[in-house]
Amino acid sequence: MSDVTVAQFAEVLKVPVERLLVQLDEAGISVSGADAVISDDAKMELLTHLRRSHGHGEENAAGGAPKKITLKRRTQSEIRLASNQGRARTVNVEIRRKRTYVKRDELEKEARQQQEEVDRKRREEEESRLEQERRERAELERVERERHEREAREQEAARLKAEEEAKAAEEARRQKEAKKRETGERERAAGDTRGWAKTGGEAERTPVDDKSTRYGRQELHVASDISSRRKKKRPTRRGGAVTVDARHGFERPTTPVVRAVEIPESIKVSELAQKMAVKGSEVIKVLMKLGIMATINQVIDQDTATLVVEEMGHEPRAAQSGGLEAEILARVGAAGELRSRPPVVTIMGHVDHGKTSLLDFIRSTKVAAGEAGGITQHIGAYRIETPNGQIAFLDTPGHEAFTAMRARGAKVTDIVVLVVAADDGVKPQTEEAIQHARAAGVPIVVAINKIDKSDADPERVRNELVQRGVVPEEWGGETLFVNVSARTGEGVDKLLESLLLQAELLDLAAPGDGPATGVVIESGLEKGRGAVATVLVTGGLLRQGDVLLAGQEYGRVRVMYDAASNPVKEAGASTPVVVLGLSGIPAAGDDAVVLPDERQARELSDLRKARTRDTKLAQQQSSKLEDVFSQLQSGVKSVQLLIKADVHGSSEALRDALAKLATSEVQVKVIGSSVGGITESDVNLAAASGATIIGFNVRADGAARDAIKATGVDVRYYSIIYQAIDDVRSAMTGMLAPEVRDQIVGLAEVRDVFRSPKFGSVAGCLVVDGYVKRSNPVRVLRDNVVIFEGELDSLRRFKDDVTEVRAGTECGIGVRNYHDVRVGDQIECFERIEVARTL
């Protein structure tokens, strides 16, 4: 490009000439005016200056993307304000916005520098700490060495002192012995001189009685009988029987022996006694004190065994169960290289807020229309394709009875979509969904639905959610909020983009190869298919023909279907599939894992079934005594129910919801809860226990219908869960005992008291309110305090016996078994009425 003037260059750049002159001056390029010629070098120098001023570094001055971009926007608007004179005035409002975007590389570089600075400071602190510990250790060693040296010096001084004292004592002893020796020799010499006496000129040798020996020591005088006794020779023991002391060699401990007792999930009474080294009868005594009747061969649960061990003064320890199971499962599982996987998204919210309708729009199906009552009563799993990636959806029920289903959905999910109706706001199940998501530690994306309605108020929903701790991102929080309409589809694309953005931040990954692992989302029993389980694969690759262990059930995968009922051969991570071929119906929420062969799967299945059976048996044994006491209590009634449902989740939800209806007067006892149609054995069980059969989305077969006609068992069919709950609540209400209330019907004042030989004290009264009836009970009040309650003995008007006296009439009243009526007392007549109660 040839050299042009400043004015021509400004026209090309579409900027004012004055501004271009200012920028040239700031860049250090001197020009005389608008007519001055600007060269290509000057243009490059101006471009370098402008890039540097807009966030370029020196290294990127020649080209490349800027480090940061600053955007400035200015909008003008007018506001009309009414004045006191009635005329409106216009106010011009100018809004200036400035937003700076920083390059990610610069942020990462800055974060890296900060991390290096933090690591450097941490290393310095660690080195200073180690140096301080080294100095302290050296100081301790020096002090210890000085102490040892001081003790050694003190010991050496004490040893020298002891040697000197010993030498002095030895010298004194020697001197004393020498002195004694000299004294003895002098006395011996004198004794020799006195030993012989001379008589008549010749000396006769006469011994002198002297008790000293010739060595100068006194003789030891011993009794004659002892000194003359000869020692008997001890007989030599020859080979033969060795006599052993009859007493045992064990002694009673001085303190009680405290043992650490390992307690499994269930344990026999005899095994527990053996672990505590006590008799079985002692354990049975403690169980009887706790209110549990058990024999030595019965099984008790872990909690009861813990109480028994603590009561007997030992230390209970819960044993880690499943050692063999953990060992086998540790050798299998998904392995291989981690690969990126689609997110698992759970849709949660209050009932009838549009969760399934929103998912229907995403899937372009009509699931909500197929649900009974228009509410979701099953947990559904789907996987959809979007232009930006795949997403696995879990649709959970919103009714309050399906709490366990929602909790299971939150545990296996990566992201929770909280659907809130814009015209209804936050409801109890919305708060419960927030609690489930927080307990599972997963992020929340709020979808404000039904914004196409005329009474929709998304701002009210935001304010209510902020009060529950869910703060929108635009208000400084961390939660994404999206306004959507499941009817028109508005905002659905933005919702999917937000989900994929959140999943990208989570950096989800799972093993792509190896044995599959997963979670059972739902399970049921279908005619012609058998046991059917919906499994969400969490890792590895599930193939047709694999041996699958799901909870207590196992089997080889015969067929797999996706959410659209299309058969598939394999399923990877974050893929929900329907599996056929299991030996039974697994429980919803059980872990599923692929094992190498059927032998290991059968062993683990039998082990889990045995453990579950022992646990249930222990719980039944512990509750038997409670059942006996509850049957002995008068007035306690019960509703016996037998529940049959189409899937395990509905059976569990219905059982839990009905159990919550129990009160202290009317108990709800679910004698059985299973999946599948009503069979003849179910009818016989209900007939034997006097139970009502509740069929939820199931029907009775031909043999069961004949048994129902023969036995007269009451069978109720439901397809909506709250209808079943309401009917059971109504039945319990009819079984409640009526409430008895006291209703005051009359009041009489005592004006005088008469004595009657037949009735004793008779009160002359005036009925001031209502009426007094002879058949009704009465109370005697003195100073407005009840002092007696009883019945009337007589009621007379003048001398005639009457049955009723109205207000304003005088009468004579005799109270049965009470003769302390005084003038001024009040006699209150009342009747007892029964009022029907409700739950």
C-alpha positions, 0 to 999 in steps of 0.5 A: 500500500502506497503512502497516504495522508493522515486524512485518507488513512482516517477515512479508510479506518472510519475514525475521526482525524482528530482521534487518529492524530491523538493515537499517533501522538500517543504512539510517538509518531510525529506528524505535522497535520491532517495533510501529512503523509504517513508511511507503512513503517509508521502504520506498523508502529501505530498498530503495535501500539494499539495492540499493546494498549489493548492487552497484547504482550511484547511477544505478540506485538507482530500478530496473534490473538490479544491477551485480553479484549475490552468491550465497551457498550453504551445504550441510551433510553428515555424514562417518562416521569410524572410530576405533581403538576400532572405533566410528564417530563422526560429523563435521558438515561445512558447506560455504559457497560464495560467488560474485559475478557482475559485469554485462558492461557494467561489465566492458566499462566497466572494460576501456574505462577500462583501455584508455583509461589504457593509450592515455594512457600510451602517448601520454605515452610517445610524446610523451616519446620524441619530445621526447627525440628532438627534444632529442637532434636539437637537441643534435646540430645544435648540436654539428655547427654548433659544429664547422662554425664551429670548422673555418671559423675554423681554415680562415680562420686557416690562410688568413691564415697562408698569405697572410702566408707567401706575402707574406714569401716574395714579398718575400724573392724580390724582394730576392734578385732585386734583389741578383742584378740589382745584382751582375750590373750590377757584373760587366757593368761590370767586364767591359766595362772588361776587354774591350778590351786596348791594344797599341803605343799603339793599341787593338785590339778583342779579344773576351774569352771570357765565357760569360755572356749580356748579361742575366747568365744562363749560356748553355745548352750543347747537344750539337752533333749534337742542336742541329744536327738539324732536326725532321722535319715530321710527315706529315698523316694523310689519310682512309683505313683506321684501324689498330686495336690487335689486343688486346681491350679487356676485362681479367680481373677482379681478384676473382670476380664473385658473381651473385644467381641466381634459381632456379625450382622446376625449371630446365634445366642450360643455363639455369642456366649462362646465369644464372651466365655460365659454360659448360654443361660447368662446371655438368655437372662440378659436378653430377658431383661431387655425384653427379648425371649430367645433360646440358645439356638435362635439368631439375634441381630447385630444391634441386639447382640451389641446391647447384650455385650455392653450389658455384660461388660465387654467391648462390642465390635461390628465385624466387617461382613462380606470378606469373601464377597469383597475378595471376589469383587476386587478381582473383577470390575471395569478396567482399562483406559479411562474414556470420556463418557456422557453425563447422567442427568436426573430430572427432579421436582414437584409433582405436576411441574412438567418433568416428564413433559419436558423430557418428552419434548426433548425425546419427541415422545409422549410418555406423560400421556401414558402414565396413569393420572398424568403423573410419573410413577416409575423411574425411566432411563433414556439416552438421547443424541444432541448436536453437541453430544449424548446425554443419559436422562433419568426421570423420577416421580415427583409424588411424596410417596416416591422418596426412595426413588428420588434418592436412588436417582440422585445417587447415580447421577452426575447432574440434577435438573430441578424443574420448577413451575413458573406459576407454582413456585417452590413446593415440598418435593422441590425442597426434598429434591434439593436435599437429595442433590446436596446429599449426593454432592452433584451440581444442580441446573434449575429449569423454570418451566411453564414460562408460556403461561400468563401467570408465570413469574420466574423472578418469584421462583428465583427469590424462593430458591435463593431462600433455600440456598440455590443462588443463580449464576447471574446473582453471584451464585454457582447454579445455572438457571434456564427458562424453558417451556415444555409445550412450545420448546422455548429454552430447551436448546439452551438447557441442553447446552448448559447441561453439556457445559456443566458436564465438560466442567466435571470432566466425566470419564469411565473405563471403556473396556473390561467387565461392566459395572452398573446400578439397577434403576428399576426391576419388574416381572413381565409376562413372556419375559420373566424377570426384567431389570433396567440397568444403568452401566457406570463403567466397562462394556456390558455385552450380550451373553455376559454373566451378570450379578445384580444384588441377590440375583444372577444370570446370563444376559440373554437379550438387551434393549435400549429405551426405544425397545430396540435390541442391542448387543453391547452397552457402554458407560452412561447407557441405560439398558433393559436386561433379560435373563436374571434368575429373579427380580433384583431390588432397585438400587442394587449394584450390578457387576459382570463376573467371569463365570456362573460359579462365582456368581452363584456363590455370591448370590447364595452368600447374599441370600443367606445373609439377608435371610439371617438378618430377617430372621433375627429381626422377626425374632426380636419383634415377636415379643413386641407383637405379643404385647401389642396383641394383649393391649386392648383397643389396638387394631390393625389393618392387614395388607398384601401389596402386589405391584408391577415394578419393585420401585412402586412396591417399595414406595407403596409399602413405605407410604402405607407404613407411615399412616400407622398410629398408636391405635390403628397399626398398618401391617404389610404381611407381604410385598412383591412384584408380579400378578396376584396368584392363588398363593397370594389369595390363600395367604391373605385369607389366612391372615385376614388381609386385604390385597392391593394390586398396583397396576397388576391383576389376578390370574384365573386361579386367583380369581376363583380363589377370591370368589371362594374365600371372599378376600377383599382385592383392590386395584389401583393405578394411581398411588395416592388413591390407594393411600387415601382408601387405606387412610379412610379404612383406618379412620373408620376403625378409630375409636370415637372420642368421648367428650363431656357436654354440660347440660345444666347447673343447680345451686344448693340453697339449703341442706336437709337430712333424710333417713333414707337418702342421707343429705338432700340438697335443696337446689335451684336450677339456674341453667339448662336442665338436670336429668336423673340419668346423667352423671353429676359433679359437685363444685365448691368454689368452682373446684370439682370435689366429687363426681358421681351419679344422682341418687334421687331427684324430687320436685316437692314430694314427687320423683321426677326424671328432669328439672328445667331451669328456674325450678326448685328441686331436691337432689340426693347425690349417691355415696356423698353426704358432705353437700353444703350451702353454696355448692354447685351441682353440675349435670353433664352427658357424655357424647361420642365424636368421630375421629379422623387421621 
